[in-house]
């Protein structure tokens, strides 16, 4: 090579490197968010890409068609949010836009509005013979609003309840219940849940169009709040009779799907009532033998999602293994399980597209793109490149997998994420990341808030341990957090940060701990026991007082299982006595940023107010970041930007 050519090559390389930037809040929010909506029998994929407009403070989502040959066509283009619901046939799919439902013909490009004006429909689904269709509609069965009870007082703003589960996540109950309606070609529509004060969802038709299957937790009010007993119901379209096929199981039964030939029905099942993070097994119901079989009872892990094979002799499923989410194959007859995909990534959905599996794949440096997977070989091929151009301008972070010894002689997987320009001869401030859930894996997820890439890109090393209670390491590891919130999990956190802090590139005098939900609880708890390890804390929507949390959260089955029950029971449960952060306030002496959403009904915002008030009255440097209209998450673009800016502003001030 000539010297001039070599010089040009070097200069191009240097120029390209110079153009790359570290990830910022603005560049993070500019990325397209890719997700699959529907896949037909031929292998066509309808997916959406959602973009956020920071100036307008809103988002839009358009639909794309990815055919079996890998060709991509944009189907819609405007400022609305659209979601594909289902395929009516291989060439026609149904999608929703706001409160309206449309059909889209892939061949003719014809779009037809299906619902009447002011008619609210959702989830339109056709039977295979198109004789029937199913829709989901809200039905008013309770009078809870002031105007319901006193119509003459039309300007009143009041709610009246006689039972629990009066609010959920971020919404107050309004007396409506989501019912399923079956319609026919002659125009007749029947409410198959008539009079029931329950919500029904996750429905599908059998291949022979004889049945509709759906899931529902048919418990009302306070019983709904203290139980997870959700069942699978089989509705006979001819006789109009409903059969509960999971009555014997008292935990969650969800996500029912008919086999391709219709001779079997599969679903996901948890056995323990009140335990929302129990092992998820795949069960099948055989219509010939009328027997239910647990296909994964001997498998030491939990299933996230699944699809049937084309022949119906196998099931492909998505599950976590060693803090990644991979595809697996399950043989119906032998119950043998084979791992299909491997690698340092997460799949967050699974679909069968022709002869391939497809799903959204992500890792700690990349948001989701759609990949197809060769079922036999496990080869993975990228099908979309929505964010490729953006990532060419963004510096990547090294992600290291480490196995660390715990205090009870176990091995724990810890992710360590390094700044893009990491230099082992320098010292870096380091963050301990505390995961929420509490049973939610620190996998290769790509969050648009708790984003490891953006944390590392601001010059921090991030230590993210898969402490006790996180799935993908066996059922026992997952269960060991229940009743022990402030015990071994806290020791696991400290084992992780203490071990990584032995590295010469970690500045031991500049350690911080951050986390949300149970991770926020962890921060509050660590603030009382850390013994000067940390220089700063950040808690988002954290549980501060287990007693007031029990008295104000909505899903009571959760603290009943994980904490042990009510705080007034005698003798009082160990968690209230030994693991309540509020009892460690006398030890608090470290700066803390407290973040909470006003519409967070899982961990009500008063938890954050109590913690902030305690810190202020103790004279500790502290700050409250309060989002009145946000819930357990921060979803509005401008709020999200402020969240990131305040997060790093606090770290800059205190670390």
RASULTA-V786416 format. One record per backbone hydrogen bond with DSSP energy under -0.5 kcal/mol. NH is the residue of the N-H (numbers start at 1). CO is the residue of the C=O. If there is no record, write none. Layout:
nh:NH co:CO
nh:NH co:CO
This chain:
nh:6 co:2
nh:7 co:3
nh:8 co:4
nh:9 co:5
nh:10 co:6
nh:11 co:7
nh:12 co:8
nh:13 co:9
nh:14 co:10
nh:15 co:11
nh:16 co:12
nh:17 co:13
nh:18 co:14
nh:19 co:15
nh:20 co:16
nh:20 co:17
nh:21 co:393
nh:28 co:24
nh:29 co:25
nh:30 co:26
nh:31 co:28
nh:33 co:50
nh:34 co:32
nh:35 co:48
nh:37 co:46
nh:38 co:46
nh:40 co:44
nh:43 co:40
nh:45 co:66
nh:46 co:38
nh:47 co:45
nh:47 co:64
nh:48 co:35
nh:49 co:62
nh:50 co:33
nh:51 co:60
nh:52 co:29
nh:53 co:58
nh:54 co:52
nh:57 co:53
nh:58 co:53
nh:60 co:51
nh:61 co:80
nh:62 co:49
nh:64 co:47
nh:65 co:73
nh:66 co:45
nh:66 co:64
nh:67 co:65
nh:67 co:71
nh:70 co:67
nh:73 co:65
nh:75 co:63
nh:76 co:63
nh:82 co:61
nh:82 co:80
nh:83 co:96
nh:85 co:94
nh:86 co:94
nh:88 co:86
nh:88 co:92
nh:89 co:92
nh:93 co:104
nh:94 co:86
nh:95 co:102
nh:96 co:83
nh:97 co:100
nh:98 co:81
nh:100 co:97
nh:102 co:95
nh:103 co:112
nh:104 co:93
nh:105 co:110
nh:106 co:91
nh:106 co:104
nh:109 co:105
nh:112 co:103
nh:114 co:101
nh:115 co:101
nh:119 co:116
nh:120 co:118
nh:121 co:99
nh:121 co:119
nh:122 co:136
nh:125 co:134
nh:127 co:132
nh:128 co:206
nh:130 co:127
nh:133 co:183
nh:134 co:125
nh:135 co:181
nh:136 co:122
nh:137 co:179
nh:139 co:177
nh:141 co:139
nh:141 co:175
nh:142 co:175
nh:144 co:142
nh:146 co:158
nh:148 co:145
nh:149 co:145
nh:150 co:146
nh:153 co:150
nh:154 co:152
nh:156 co:153
nh:160 co:144
nh:168 co:171
nh:170 co:168
nh:171 co:168
nh:173 co:166
nh:177 co:139
nh:179 co:137
nh:179 co:177
nh:181 co:135
nh:182 co:190
nh:183 co:133
nh:183 co:181
nh:184 co:188
nh:185 co:131
nh:187 co:184
nh:190 co:182
nh:192 co:180
nh:192 co:190
nh:193 co:180
nh:194 co:191
nh:196 co:193
nh:198 co:196
nh:200 co:178
nh:201 co:215
nh:204 co:213
nh:206 co:211
nh:209 co:206
nh:212 co:235
nh:213 co:204
nh:214 co:233
nh:215 co:201
nh:216 co:231
nh:217 co:199
nh:218 co:216
nh:219 co:217
nh:223 co:220
nh:225 co:221
nh:226 co:222
nh:227 co:223
nh:230 co:228
nh:230 co:251
nh:231 co:216
nh:233 co:214
nh:234 co:243
nh:235 co:212
nh:235 co:233
nh:236 co:234
nh:236 co:241
nh:237 co:210
nh:237 co:235
nh:238 co:210
nh:240 co:236
nh:243 co:234
nh:245 co:232
nh:245 co:243
nh:246 co:232
nh:247 co:244
nh:249 co:246
nh:250 co:271
nh:253 co:230
nh:254 co:268
nh:257 co:266
nh:259 co:264
nh:262 co:259
nh:265 co:285
nh:266 co:257
nh:267 co:283
nh:268 co:254
nh:269 co:281
nh:270 co:252
nh:273 co:271
nh:275 co:272
nh:276 co:274
nh:278 co:275
nh:281 co:269
nh:281 co:279
nh:283 co:267
nh:283 co:281
nh:284 co:293
nh:285 co:265
nh:286 co:284
nh:286 co:291
nh:287 co:263
nh:287 co:285
nh:290 co:286
nh:291 co:286
nh:293 co:284
nh:295 co:282
nh:295 co:293
nh:296 co:282
nh:299 co:296
nh:301 co:299
nh:303 co:280
nh:304 co:318
nh:305 co:318
nh:307 co:316
nh:309 co:314
nh:315 co:330
nh:316 co:307
nh:317 co:328
nh:318 co:305
nh:319 co:326
nh:320 co:302
nh:321 co:324
nh:322 co:472
nh:324 co:321
nh:325 co:345
nh:326 co:319
nh:326 co:324
nh:328 co:317
nh:329 co:338
nh:330 co:315
nh:331 co:336
nh:332 co:313
nh:332 co:330
nh:335 co:331
nh:338 co:329
nh:340 co:327
nh:341 co:327
nh:345 co:343
nh:346 co:362
nh:347 co:325
nh:348 co:360
nh:351 co:358
nh:353 co:351
nh:353 co:356
nh:354 co:352
nh:356 co:353
nh:357 co:373
nh:358 co:351
nh:359 co:371
nh:361 co:359
nh:361 co:369
nh:362 co:346
nh:363 co:366
nh:366 co:363
nh:369 co:361
nh:371 co:359
nh:372 co:381
nh:373 co:357
nh:374 co:379
nh:375 co:355
nh:375 co:373
nh:378 co:374
nh:381 co:372
nh:383 co:370
nh:384 co:370
nh:388 co:385
nh:391 co:387
nh:392 co:388
nh:393 co:390
nh:394 co:391
nh:395 co:21
nh:400 co:398
nh:400 co:416
nh:402 co:400
nh:402 co:414
nh:404 co:402
nh:404 co:412
nh:406 co:410
nh:409 co:406
nh:412 co:404
nh:414 co:402
nh:415 co:464
nh:416 co:400
nh:417 co:462
nh:418 co:398
nh:422 co:419
nh:426 co:423
nh:428 co:505
nh:430 co:510
nh:431 co:461
nh:432 co:512
nh:433 co:431
nh:433 co:463
nh:434 co:432
nh:434 co:514
nh:435 co:433
nh:440 co:436
nh:440 co:438
nh:443 co:441
nh:445 co:443
nh:447 co:445
nh:451 co:449
nh:452 co:450
nh:455 co:451
nh:456 co:452
nh:457 co:453
nh:458 co:454
nh:458 co:455
nh:459 co:456
nh:460 co:455
nh:461 co:429
nh:462 co:417
nh:463 co:431
nh:464 co:415
nh:464 co:462
nh:465 co:433
nh:465 co:463
nh:466 co:413
nh:467 co:465
nh:469 co:477
nh:470 co:467
nh:478 co:474
nh:479 co:475
nh:480 co:476
nh:481 co:478
nh:482 co:479
nh:483 co:562
nh:484 co:481
nh:487 co:484
nh:489 co:484
nh:490 co:487
nh:491 co:487
nh:492 co:488
nh:493 co:489
nh:494 co:490
nh:495 co:491
nh:496 co:492
nh:497 co:493
nh:498 co:494
nh:499 co:495
nh:500 co:496
nh:501 co:497
nh:502 co:499
nh:503 co:500
nh:506 co:503
nh:507 co:428
nh:507 co:505
nh:508 co:506
nh:510 co:507
nh:512 co:430
nh:513 co:536
nh:514 co:432
nh:515 co:538
nh:516 co:434
nh:517 co:540
nh:519 co:516
nh:521 co:517
nh:522 co:518
nh:523 co:519
nh:524 co:520
nh:525 co:521
nh:526 co:522
nh:527 co:523
nh:528 co:525
nh:529 co:525
nh:529 co:526
nh:530 co:526
nh:533 co:530
nh:535 co:511
nh:536 co:511
nh:537 co:591
nh:538 co:513
nh:539 co:593
nh:540 co:515
nh:541 co:539
nh:541 co:595
nh:543 co:517
nh:544 co:542
nh:549 co:545
nh:550 co:546
nh:551 co:547
nh:552 co:549
nh:553 co:549
nh:554 co:601
nh:556 co:225
nh:556 co:554
nh:557 co:225
nh:558 co:555
nh:559 co:555
nh:560 co:556
nh:561 co:557
nh:562 co:558
nh:563 co:559
nh:564 co:559
nh:565 co:559
nh:569 co:566
nh:575 co:563
nh:576 co:573
nh:577 co:573
nh:578 co:574
nh:579 co:574
nh:579 co:575
nh:581 co:579
nh:582 co:544
nh:583 co:580
nh:584 co:581
nh:585 co:582
nh:587 co:584
nh:588 co:585
nh:591 co:535
nh:592 co:621
nh:593 co:537
nh:594 co:623
nh:595 co:539
nh:596 co:625
nh:598 co:627
nh:599 co:630
nh:600 co:597
nh:601 co:169
nh:601 co:599
nh:607 co:604
nh:608 co:605
nh:609 co:605
nh:610 co:606
nh:611 co:607
nh:612 co:608
nh:613 co:609
nh:614 co:610
nh:615 co:611
nh:616 co:612
nh:617 co:613
nh:618 co:614
nh:619 co:616
nh:620 co:615
nh:623 co:592
nh:625 co:594
nh:625 co:623
nh:626 co:624
nh:627 co:596
nh:628 co:626
nh:630 co:627
nh:631 co:633
nh:635 co:633
nh:640 co:636
nh:641 co:637
nh:642 co:638
nh:643 co:639
nh:644 co:640
nh:645 co:641
nh:646 co:642
nh:647 co:643
nh:648 co:644
nh:649 co:645
nh:650 co:646
nh:651 co:647
nh:652 co:648
nh:653 co:649
nh:654 co:650
nh:655 co:651
